[in-house]
Each structure stands twice: as structure tokens, then as C-alpha cells.
Amino acid sequence: MRKLRIGMLVVDANDHSSFQHRDHSRRSPVLHTAIHNLLDGLRARDEIEVEVIYGAQDAVDGDDRWEGSLHYVPVAYKPMPVPGIGGPFLARTLALLRYVRKSKPDIIHAQGTERESGLVAALTTFPSVITLHGNMTEIARSLNAGLFSYFGLASALERFALGRVSGAHCISSYTRDCVQHRAPRTWIIPNAVSPCYFDIHPKNCGSPHVVCIAGISEWKNPILLIKASAKLHAEFPDAQVHVYGACDEAHPYGRAFLDAIAKHPWCVFHGQCSTDILLTALKDATCAVLPSKQENFGLALAEAMAAGIPCIGSDTGGIPDVITDQITGLLFPSGDADALADRLIEIHRDRQQAEKMAAAGKEDASKRFTAGAVADAHIKMYREIAHA
């Protein structure tokens, strides 16, 4: 069978000053964790070749390289004389379009709609698919975002792109339900979890040690966990809550979150941390919580499941695709602090039940969220697009 050539359009965090997860100590492209995990699964596959294509103002020697089946391709551009982010955005879009039309891959795979990747996929004539890591339209709706706000513009860009590609890769059934009336075709494939999370052996310490790994934002809603923790602390005076994630102190929600932390001394905020620190945090955890208002998937919960940590998540978006309530974790009604408090107490009162759910979660994660399983599903999707 002939090798399929996939042109995967990504956005390098190191090329965007606004990206919180940029890391200039790492070789470009620096991507969302889920994309790196997918590429790890595709790297050793002989039946495909993947060009990982991204805009780069300052590419260095060695950025254009092969790693197994992956060919990383930085595409040079110079920002156009347009105010704000429009200049770099338009320049990257045009540069990537020119490269793709010259390279002529069998399939274009755009990672995300909120930047130029989805737009480029929509403007090419090649078979194409867009992965929806964040459902911009639903986030904009949940935040009542204005038309010319970041999420308002991202929502408009998403709607434009989805109607002009071959299909949408959805990371949960929730995402599919949101976009299937816009996209010609949909596939549900979950995000992959890095192998390092499956290698964790929790310490199972006695006192409640709650971990929340989430960006400090209104839709991730970590303030809800801080409020709910008061009830847990009243029953377990040694309880601790540890929150890891980037926080914009200038944003009203960021300020409100830091104020809430200051008023609850058993809660600790660690800021944005490396993977090694997060792995250590999960080793100490008695449970992991994701209290989101809006969530496409919930990778932090999938990682905690892989680590064998009992999980609690809100019943919103794609989280119920990750957690099966009372079997691989616990769900609570989104936005209900009292219900979250009750779940926190429940999971720490009955440690035997918690350990049973943790074991079931780890087994489920090993079947659905490994890089190999997710890569298999992607290759099947690519074949279906090519045959269509």
C-alpha cells in the first residue's frame, strides 16, 4: 500500500509571544501536549509520512529535520505591515498556503481553528481535516464574548473553516455534537497521554492531597474548587489543595483566583510548572479534580487516570467521555460547589472505593489514551479521507 503523505499544520508556541506554553529551551516547534503525544505515536509508523509544517520568523539550523516518519518543516515569513496580531497572522497564512500548494500532500491535517492552521486548511484544495482542541464557538458562547474579542473572532474563524474542509476530528462526543451540523464529516478520537504518566506509582498518602492541573481561567473555573475545599478541610483538617497552571494576574479572574487562594491557607498555587513537577505532584495526589465550565476533553483527567489517581470532574463538555461516573471516577454538576465538596469528601472517606475507581481508570486509559492507540485511529481516519 502506498505511503500517505500528511501535511500537518501546527502553530509553534515559540513563534507567538502570547502563548503561555512557549519554551525557548526546547527545539521548535513547541506544541500543545496532546499534539506532541500524537506525533510520538506517528513517529514510528512506516505507512505514512508526516510533514509537520509551521510558520517561523527565526528558524535555526536543525529545525528542518527528519525524526522517523516525521519531517519538521519551518516555513519562513515576515510580518505584514498590519497593526496588532494581524500582520504576523496574515503573513503566516500566506506563507503556509504557498508551501502547501507546492508540497502537494495527500491530506492536510490542521491542528486547531483558532490560529492560521484551520484557515490554511480551509483555503487549500486538498482533502483536509481539522482537529478541534478547543471548541471556540462554545467557549465564546459560554463567556458571552463580544464579536471583536479574541474568542469572538476565533469563533467566526472556526465556523468559516469547518464548512470548507473534508471533516472535523473531534476529541469527544461533545465536540462532535457541537460541530456535526457544520462539518461534512466527523471522527471521534481522544487525545493521547504521554507514556510517562502510565509509569507513575502513587504514594497513597493518608491525608487528602487534592491536585488540580488547569490554566487559571473562567472556563477552567478553579475558584470553584477553592470554595468547595472549605467543606473538605472542615472534615479533614490536614487536607491540602494544590493548583498548577498559568495565571494572568492582570485579568479579573486571575486576580479573583489569587484572592481566593489567600483566604484559604490550605490551598497552594504553584503557577505554571514543568512536566517533571506535575508528575511528582500526581505521585502525592489522593485525587485529581477538573472543575471546568466548558471543556472539550479534559487531558489533565486522562493523565491522572493513566497515573492511577482517583478523578473528579464536572459533568460538562467532553469530561463524561473521559470519566465514567462511579466507575472510573466521579462527576458533579458543573458550577455546583456544594456537589463538588460532597464528591471530595466521598472520595476521601471511602479509600477502598477510591482505589477501585483508580484501578479501573488506569485500565481504561491504557486501552483508549495511549499514543499507539490514538495513532492507529488517526491512520484509519487518514485512509478514510484518502479513499473518499
C-alpha positions as CSV (number, residue, x, y, z in Angstrom):
1,M,0.0,0.0,0.0
2,R,1.4,3.4,-0.9
3,K,2.5,5.7,1.9
4,L,0.2,8.5,2.6
5,R,1.7,12.0,2.8
6,I,0.2,14.1,5.5
7,G,0.7,17.8,5.8
8,M,0.1,18.6,9.5
9,L,-0.3,22.3,10.1
10,V,0.7,23.4,13.6
11,V,1.4,26.6,15.5
12,D,4.8,26.9,17.2
13,A,4.4,28.4,20.6
14,N,7.9,29.9,20.4
15,D,6.8,31.9,17.4
16,H,3.9,33.5,19.4
17,S,4.7,35.9,22.2
18,S,1.2,35.4,23.6
19,F,1.4,31.6,24.0
20,Q,1.8,30.7,27.7
21,H,3.4,27.3,27.0
22,R,6.3,28.6,24.9
23,D,9.7,27.3,25.9
24,H,12.8,28.5,24.1
25,S,14.9,25.8,25.8
26,R,13.2,23.2,23.5
27,R,13.6,22.8,19.8
28,S,10.8,24.2,17.7
29,P,8.0,23.6,17.2
30,V,6.8,23.7,20.8
31,L,3.2,22.5,20.6
32,H,0.3,21.6,22.8
33,T,1.0,18.4,24.8
34,A,-1.7,16.5,23.0
35,I,-0.1,17.2,19.6
36,H,3.3,16.1,20.8
37,N,1.8,12.9,22.2
38,L,0.1,12.2,18.8
39,L,3.4,12.8,17.0
40,D,5.1,10.4,19.3
41,G,2.6,7.7,18.2
42,L,3.0,8.5,14.5
43,R,6.9,8.8,14.5
44,A,7.5,5.0,14.0
45,R,4.7,4.3,11.6
46,D,6.0,3.1,8.2
47,E,2.8,3.5,6.3
48,I,2.7,7.3,6.4
49,E,5.0,10.4,6.1
50,V,4.0,13.4,8.1
51,E,5.3,16.9,7.3
52,V,4.9,19.0,10.5
53,I,4.5,22.4,8.9
54,Y,4.6,25.7,10.9
55,G,5.4,29.4,10.4
56,A,8.8,30.5,11.8
57,Q,10.3,34.0,11.7
58,D,13.6,32.8,13.1
59,A,14.3,29.2,12.1
60,V,17.7,27.9,13.1
61,D,19.9,25.2,11.6
62,G,18.5,21.8,12.6
63,D,14.8,22.9,12.8
64,D,14.2,21.4,9.3
65,R,14.8,17.7,10.2
66,W,13.5,14.1,10.0
67,E,12.5,12.0,13.0
68,G,11.3,8.7,11.8
69,S,8.2,9.2,9.7
70,L,8.1,12.9,10.8
71,H,9.6,15.8,8.7
72,Y,9.6,19.1,10.6
73,V,9.3,22.0,8.2
74,P,9.7,25.6,9.4
75,V,8.2,28.0,6.8
76,A,9.8,31.4,6.9
77,Y,7.7,34.6,6.8
78,K,7.9,38.3,7.6
79,P,5.1,40.0,9.4
80,M,3.0,42.3,7.1
81,P,2.5,46.0,8.0
82,V,-0.8,45.5,9.7
83,P,-1.4,46.7,13.3
84,G,-1.6,44.2,16.2
85,I,-1.5,40.4,15.6
86,G,-3.0,40.8,12.1
87,G,0.4,41.3,10.4
88,P,2.0,38.1,11.6
89,F,-1.2,36.1,11.2
90,L,-1.7,37.1,7.6
91,A,1.9,36.6,6.7
92,R,2.0,33.1,8.2
93,T,-1.3,32.2,6.5
94,L,0.0,33.2,3.0
95,A,3.5,31.6,3.6
96,L,1.9,28.3,4.7
97,L,-0.6,28.4,1.8
98,R,2.3,28.8,-0.7
99,Y,4.3,26.0,0.9
100,V,1.3,23.6,1.0
101,R,0.4,24.2,-2.7
102,K,4.0,23.5,-3.7
103,S,4.4,20.4,-1.4
104,K,1.0,18.9,-2.5
105,P,0.4,16.4,0.4
106,D,-2.3,13.8,0.1
107,I,-4.1,15.2,3.1
108,I,-4.0,18.4,5.1
109,H,-4.4,18.0,8.9
110,A,-4.8,21.3,10.7
111,Q,-4.3,21.3,14.5
112,G,-6.9,23.8,15.8
113,T,-9.1,26.5,14.3
114,E,-8.2,29.5,16.5
115,R,-5.0,30.3,14.6
116,E,-3.9,30.1,11.0
117,S,-3.8,26.3,10.7
118,G,-7.5,25.9,10.3
119,L,-7.8,28.8,7.9
120,V,-5.0,27.4,5.6
121,A,-6.7,24.0,5.6
122,A,-10.0,25.7,4.5
123,L,-8.3,27.6,1.7
124,T,-6.5,24.7,0.1
125,T,-8.0,22.4,-2.5
126,F,-6.6,19.2,-0.9
127,P,-8.6,16.7,1.2
128,S,-8.4,18.1,4.7
129,V,-9.3,17.6,8.4
130,I,-9.2,19.9,11.3
131,T,-8.7,18.8,14.9
132,L,-10.8,20.8,17.4
133,H,-8.7,21.0,20.5
134,G,-10.8,23.9,21.8
135,N,-14.4,24.5,20.7
136,M,-14.1,28.2,20.1
137,T,-17.8,28.8,19.3
138,E,-18.9,27.1,22.6
139,I,-16.3,28.9,24.7
140,A,-17.3,32.3,23.1
141,R,-20.9,31.5,23.9
142,S,-20.3,30.4,27.5
143,L,-18.2,33.6,28.1
144,N,-20.7,35.9,26.2
145,A,-17.6,37.0,24.2
146,G,-18.1,40.1,22.0
147,L,-17.8,39.8,18.2
148,F,-14.4,41.5,18.1
149,S,-12.9,39.9,21.2
150,Y,-10.3,37.1,20.9
151,F,-12.9,34.3,21.3
152,G,-15.5,36.1,19.2
153,L,-13.0,36.3,16.3
154,A,-11.8,32.7,16.9
155,S,-15.4,31.5,16.8
156,A,-16.0,33.2,13.5
157,L,-12.8,31.7,12.1
158,E,-13.8,28.3,13.3
159,R,-17.3,28.4,11.6
160,F,-15.7,29.6,8.4
161,A,-13.1,26.8,8.3
162,L,-15.4,23.9,9.3
163,G,-17.6,24.3,6.4
164,R,-14.7,24.2,3.9
165,V,-12.8,21.1,4.9
166,S,-13.4,17.4,4.4
167,G,-14.2,16.8,8.0
168,A,-13.5,17.5,11.7
169,H,-11.5,15.4,14.1
170,C,-13.4,15.7,17.4
171,I,-11.7,14.7,20.7
172,S,-15.0,13.9,22.4
173,S,-18.6,13.1,21.5
174,Y,-19.5,16.6,23.0
175,T,-17.3,18.2,20.3
176,R,-19.0,16.2,17.6
177,D,-22.4,17.1,18.8
178,C,-21.4,20.8,18.7
179,V,-20.0,20.8,15.1
180,Q,-21.6,18.0,13.2
181,H,-24.1,20.3,11.6
182,R,-21.2,22.5,10.3
183,A,-18.6,19.8,9.2
184,P,-19.2,17.5,6.3
185,R,-17.9,14.5,8.3
186,T,-16.7,13.9,11.9
187,W,-14.4,11.4,13.6
188,I,-14.1,11.0,17.4
189,I,-10.6,10.2,18.5
190,P,-9.5,11.1,22.1
191,N,-6.3,12.9,23.0
192,A,-3.2,10.7,23.7
193,V,-1.4,10.7,27.1
194,S,2.3,10.6,27.3
195,P,3.8,7.3,28.4
196,C,5.5,8.9,31.5
197,Y,2.0,9.2,33.2
198,F,1.4,5.5,32.9
199,D,4.7,4.9,34.8
200,I,3.6,6.8,37.9
201,H,3.2,4.9,41.2
202,P,1.1,6.9,43.6
203,K,2.3,7.1,47.2
204,N,-1.3,6.7,48.6
205,C,-0.6,9.1,51.5
206,G,-3.2,9.3,54.2
207,S,-4.2,13.0,54.3
208,P,-6.3,14.4,51.4
209,H,-3.9,15.8,48.9
210,V,-6.0,17.2,46.0
211,V,-4.4,18.2,42.8
212,C,-5.9,20.5,40.1
213,I,-3.9,21.0,36.9
214,A,-5.6,23.7,34.8
215,G,-4.9,27.1,33.4
216,I,-6.4,29.8,35.7
217,S,-9.3,30.9,33.6
218,E,-13.0,31.4,33.8
219,W,-13.9,28.3,31.8
220,K,-11.5,26.1,33.8
221,N,-13.0,27.5,36.9
222,P,-10.5,26.6,39.6
223,I,-12.1,29.1,42.1
224,L,-15.0,26.6,42.4
225,L,-12.5,24.0,43.8
226,I,-11.1,26.6,46.3
227,K,-14.6,27.3,47.5
228,A,-15.5,23.6,47.7
229,S,-12.4,22.8,49.6
230,A,-13.6,24.5,52.8
231,K,-16.0,21.7,53.4
232,L,-13.3,19.1,52.9
233,H,-10.9,21.0,55.2
234,A,-13.6,21.1,57.9
235,E,-13.8,17.3,57.9
236,F,-10.1,16.7,57.2
237,P,-8.1,19.5,58.9
238,D,-4.9,18.2,57.3
239,A,-6.3,18.4,53.8
240,Q,-4.4,20.3,51.1
241,V,-5.4,21.5,47.7
242,H,-2.6,22.2,45.1
243,V,-3.3,24.1,41.9
244,Y,-0.9,24.1,38.9
245,G,-1.3,26.3,35.9
246,A,-0.5,29.6,34.2
247,C,-2.3,32.7,35.8
248,D,-2.6,36.1,34.3
249,E,-2.6,38.4,37.4
250,A,-3.8,41.3,35.3
251,H,-7.0,39.5,34.3
252,P,-10.0,39.9,36.7
253,Y,-10.4,36.1,37.0
254,G,-6.7,35.7,37.8
255,R,-6.9,38.4,40.5
256,A,-10.1,36.8,41.9
257,F,-8.3,33.4,42.0
258,L,-5.3,34.7,43.8
259,D,-7.6,36.4,46.3
260,A,-9.4,33.1,46.9
261,I,-6.1,31.3,47.4
262,A,-5.0,33.9,50.0
263,K,-8.2,33.4,52.0
264,H,-7.9,29.6,52.1
265,P,-4.5,28.8,53.7
266,W,-4.8,25.0,53.0
267,C,-4.7,25.8,49.3
268,V,-1.4,26.3,47.5
269,F,-0.9,27.8,44.0
270,H,2.3,26.6,42.2
271,G,1.9,28.5,38.9
272,Q,2.9,27.0,35.5
273,C,5.2,24.0,36.1
274,S,7.3,21.6,34.1
275,T,6.1,18.0,33.4
276,D,8.5,16.7,35.9
277,I,7.0,18.8,38.7
278,L,3.5,17.7,37.6
279,L,4.5,14.0,37.6
280,T,5.8,14.5,41.2
281,A,2.5,16.2,42.1
282,L,0.5,13.3,40.9
283,K,2.6,10.8,42.8
284,D,1.5,12.6,46.0
285,A,-2.1,13.1,45.0
286,T,-5.1,11.4,46.6
287,C,-7.4,12.7,43.9
288,A,-7.3,14.9,40.8
289,V,-10.0,17.5,40.1
290,L,-11.0,19.4,36.9
291,P,-13.9,21.8,37.8
292,S,-14.4,23.3,34.2
293,K,-17.4,25.2,33.0
294,Q,-16.5,24.3,29.4
295,E,-14.2,21.5,28.3
296,N,-13.6,19.8,25.0
297,F,-11.9,16.8,26.5
298,G,-10.0,17.1,29.8
299,L,-6.5,15.9,29.2
300,A,-5.4,16.5,32.8
301,L,-8.0,14.0,33.9
302,A,-6.9,11.4,31.3
303,E,-3.3,11.9,32.5
304,A,-4.4,11.4,36.2
305,M,-6.3,8.3,35.2
306,A,-3.2,6.9,33.5
307,A,-1.3,7.6,36.7
308,G,-3.8,5.6,38.8
309,I,-5.2,8.7,40.6
310,P,-8.9,8.8,41.5
311,C,-10.5,11.6,39.5
312,I,-13.4,14.1,40.0
313,G,-14.6,16.2,37.1
314,S,-17.6,18.4,36.2
315,D,-20.3,16.8,34.1
316,T,-19.7,19.3,31.2
317,G,-18.4,19.1,27.7
318,G,-16.1,16.1,26.9
319,I,-15.3,15.2,30.6
320,P,-18.0,12.5,30.7
321,D,-16.2,10.9,27.7
322,V,-13.1,10.7,29.9
323,I,-14.7,9.7,33.2
324,T,-17.4,7.1,33.6
325,D,-19.2,8.2,36.8
326,Q,-18.8,5.9,39.8
327,I,-16.7,3.5,37.7
328,T,-13.5,5.3,36.7
329,G,-14.1,8.5,38.7
330,L,-16.8,10.8,40.0
331,L,-18.8,13.6,38.2
332,F,-20.5,16.6,39.7
333,P,-22.9,19.2,38.2
334,S,-20.9,21.9,36.6
335,G,-20.7,25.1,38.8
336,D,-22.1,23.4,41.9
337,A,-19.5,24.0,44.7
338,D,-21.6,22.0,47.3
339,A,-21.8,19.0,45.0
340,L,-18.0,19.2,44.3
341,A,-17.4,19.4,48.1
342,D,-19.6,16.3,48.6
343,R,-17.6,14.4,46.0
344,L,-14.3,15.4,47.6
345,I,-15.5,14.1,51.0
346,E,-16.9,10.9,49.4
347,I,-13.7,10.0,47.6
348,H,-11.6,10.5,50.8
349,R,-14.0,8.8,53.2
350,D,-14.1,5.6,51.3
351,R,-10.5,4.9,50.2
352,Q,-11.2,1.4,49.1
353,Q,-13.8,2.6,46.6
354,A,-11.4,5.3,45.5
355,E,-8.6,2.8,44.9
356,K,-11.1,0.6,42.9
357,M,-12.0,3.6,40.7
358,A,-8.4,4.5,40.2
359,A,-7.5,1.0,39.1
360,A,-10.5,1.0,36.7
361,G,-9.4,4.4,35.4
362,K,-5.9,3.3,34.7
363,E,-7.1,0.2,32.8
364,D,-9.4,2.3,30.7
365,A,-6.7,4.8,30.0
366,S,-4.3,2.1,28.9
367,K,-6.9,1.0,26.3
368,R,-8.0,4.4,24.9
369,F,-5.4,7.1,25.6
370,T,-2.0,5.6,24.7
371,A,-0.1,7.2,21.9
372,G,-0.2,3.9,19.9
373,A,-4.0,3.6,20.1
374,V,-4.5,7.2,19.2
375,A,-2.1,6.9,16.3
376,D,-3.9,3.8,15.0
377,A,-7.2,5.7,15.0
378,H,-5.6,8.7,13.1
379,I,-4.2,6.5,10.4
380,K,-7.6,4.9,9.9
381,M,-9.1,8.4,9.6
382,Y,-6.4,9.4,7.1
383,R,-7.2,6.3,5.0
384,E,-10.9,7.0,5.0
385,I,-10.3,10.6,3.9
386,A,-8.0,9.5,1.1
387,H,-10.4,6.8,-0.1
388,A,-13.3,9.3,-0.1
